[in-house]
Amino acid sequence: MKNLLYVIAGLLLIIWGIIYWGFNASSAVHIILVLVGLIIIIRLVFNKQFSK
């Protein structure tokens, strides 16, 4: 369960890559990339808070 956010972030990153390179989508697809970054940052911040 701890790594669930990393799994979601990885899946979103793969989906972003497929959409970006496969379909040559508009710039709105970059929202997925921003979500991946936010998920990873949230995971790192909360991991450090709960480990103290």
C-alpha positions in Angstrom: 0.0 0.0 0.0 2.9 2.3 0.6 4.0 2.2 -3.0 0.5 2.7 -4.5 1.2 6.4 -5.3 4.4 5.4 -7.1 2.4 2.8 -9.1 -0.2 5.4 -10.0 2.5 8.0 -10.9 4.2 5.4 -13.1 1.0 4.5 -14.9 0.2 8.2 -15.5 3.7 8.7 -16.9 3.3 5.8 -19.3 -0.1 7.1 -20.4 1.3 10.6 -20.9 4.1 9.2 -23.1 1.7 7.2 -25.2 -0.6 10.1 -25.7 2.2 12.6 -26.3 4.3 10.6 -28.8 1.6 8.4 -30.2 -1.2 10.8 -30.9 0.7 14.2 -31.0 -1.9 15.6 -28.6 -2.3 19.2 -27.6 -0.6 20.9 -24.6 -3.5 19.9 -22.3 -1.9 16.4 -22.1 0.9 17.9 -20.0 -1.6 18.1 -17.1 -0.9 14.4 -16.6 2.8 15.1 -16.3 2.1 17.7 -13.7 -0.1 15.2 -11.8 2.8 12.7 -11.8 5.1 15.3 -10.3 2.6 16.3 -7.6 2.0 12.6 -6.7 5.7 12.0 -6.3 6.3 15.2 -4.3 3.3 14.4 -2.0 4.6 10.8 -1.5 8.1 12.1 -0.6 6.8 14.7 1.8 4.4 12.5 3.7 6.9 9.7 3.8 9.4 11.9 5.6 6.7 13.2 8.0 5.5 9.8 9.0 9.0 8.3 9.5 9.9 10.8 12.2 
